[in-house]
Amino acid sequence: MSPTTSRRPIALAVFLIVAGAIGFWAAFQLTLDKLAVLANPNAQLSCNFSLLVGCSKNLNSAQGAIFGFPNPLLGIAGWTAVIAVGVSILAGARFAKWYWMLFNLGVVGALVLVIYLITQSITVLNVLCPWCMVTWLVTIPTFWAVTFYNLKEGNIPVSASVRRFFGKLYGWVPLITIVCYAIVAILAQIQLDWIHNVFV
């Protein structure tokens, strides 16, 4: 069944809208915090809870502006696109395979960036940025949901057997996401002992 005749992915569309809205909100909050820091380098941000949990260190670091401008601007643009795709699907839009592949490429890029930032936060900056973590929380399942959907629908060219495999795996996205969260939490615990520092 081709993407032009298959049933619209309503559940995926709703998820994209919700995840996109959450991601946009986090990016917007980070942007406001960045503007506050630019206006006053000594500003006390609401996201700074302790030496371990805060966003000032991230925003002022080189990792906070990988491409020469604040990372949150990428989030504002990227999550707006995610919301637009979700809304378009609900409105009846049916995208060509090349569109889905480009969208998937963007989602892959987002995940690669998030993995890099997670690694930098945990191993280099030694801080957990609240708004950044919200972004991590929605980027990970967005990657799995979009990628598995495209594989099972054949938007990414694969064999019929591979499509069937990912069709079954698609329903496991929530569990796979939880496993990913657990991996990040374990790595953070090993490096930062966050459970003791935050809760004890």
Secondary structure, DSSP 8 states (H G I E B T S, - for coil): --TTTS---HHHHHHHHHHHHHHHHHHHHHHHHHHHHHH-TT---TT--SSSB-SHHHHTSGGGGTTSS-HHHHHHHHHHHHHHHHHHHHTT----HHHHHHHHHHHHHHHHHHHHHHHHIIIII--B-HHHHHHHHHHHHHHHHHHHHHHHHTSS---HHHHHHHHHHGGGHHHHHHHHHHHHHHHHHHHH-HHHHHH-
